[in-house]
Amino acid sequence: MPATKFSPSITSRPVYPGLVSRGAAPSLMVADAEGAEALIDLVERDPAVLDAAHIVYVPAGAPFGARLSALGARLCHEAPSLSAALPRIRAALAEARMGFQLYLAGTEGLIGRVAAEAVSAGLPLDAIQSEHRGSIARRMQCVHCKGITEDVATDPFVCAHCGLTLFVRDHYSRRLGAFQGVCVDAETPGIVPASQEIRP
Amino acid sequence: MTALTLRVAAKEPLTPLVTRFRFEHPEGARLPLFSGGAHVVVEMTDGNQLRRNAYSLISDPNDGSGYEIAVRREDAGRGGSRFMHGRVAAGDLIRVGAPVNLFSLDLRARKHLMIAGGIGVTPFLAQIRQLDRLGQPYELRYAARSRAEAAGLRLLPRSPRVHVHISDEGGRMDLGGLLAGQPLGTHVYTCGPEGLIAAVEETAARLRWPRAALHSEAFLAPPPGRPFTVRLARSGITIEVGPHESLLEAIEAAGVDAPWLCRGGACGQCETAVLSCRGEIEHHDHWLDAGDRASRTKIMPCVSRFAGEELILDR
């Protein structure tokens, strides 16, 4: 699956320009599902990028685990979920020194969550690269109850926490790594537009 | 440019080459506060010549009772620092511009790493007072050739955050080791000779530091050089630039108003369009990029000079 092309939107909406090798600098590479293919392509373009790389992969049912571990990174770890991998990611960031590079590939939820962790650990934005692959489902925060709903694929959708029907906005929080969901029928309770699939 | 008339309250030699000056308001009024890294432009009237030199403030940014600077005597310079050393005395009145900061701290940093070469320690003296007040972590690395020349030794606090490297004593700085071991979120600030700034930039680039975490200030005084002639098209006059004055000073001496801010080739304020150039512009600034220089359509008159047949400026 090639890198996703998103249609232009407001400035708040993150863009994912694609991964470019920064050479043999110490790095962490985090991917989920089809994001593995972006890492494989990156290593093909510059094998040296693996010299001091630590890969964390969340397969989410995708079949790329064996190919990723065969690349020969210093460390390659597979996790059942991103939440399960976060302690490992936090430990890697805590040990990191300036010059460290973060490569993120896969869904917006993964990219946003790990980028938010990295920024709160002090990693400069310029050291974070990302490439979108796979599902375009979004990680959404309900602006009313603040609950996060993962993998939202339709607009509007029902908040998994408070049950309000929420409109999927392109308005994004870098701190949370999530888009904002706003009640769609606040003015006209019960009148809800038909739910549609989210498009790139 | 707002300038204040201040009294020289103290003049104290720190080393054979570096002298500290303290300026206070003649009526004891408070001076505007500033931020660490700020400089002031000191006006020196020497006969018919008006020189303006920029000096970093070394006193506490939060102390409005006076401004302090440390001036290194440059015997090969245009004469500003020689004037300060030889002709300015305690009790004199002198015109000093309001503080301007082109080398400020990025207060989002998790840690501030400061690398000073020689007299380049001056902006950091104010910055560390600001950081002490804010309680933000920093590390200062001060490199000097010899203990006798190191004016910073008289001005820096004794602190585990301050490290001195005297090259005569074999205490050279290991830039590679220093930059490889910095925690995430560190910003690095370099002030000193061009060679030191270039070495820090090269080392940081090799270690993949993001550009946005690198800051530098070269203490760039306008270099003297051979005299040359310039045509100012809008003013309709032709002026001579002497060997010990800058193009900007010659423009000012001719009574032509020209914009400026740092007078050291860094801020971009004095950028002037070149209408015709038959010869070579000697670019000494840090403002114009390689493309600007190749196009021969811009000059920074505060530090740059010219050699050749004809230079016509849009001024």
Interface residues (C-beta under 8 A of the other chain):
Chain A: R22 G23 A25 L93 A96 R97 M98 G99 F100 Q101 A121 G122 L123 P124 L125 D126 A127
Chain B: R110 L179 A180 G181 Q182 P183 L184 G185 T186 L207 R208 W209 P210 R211 A212 A213
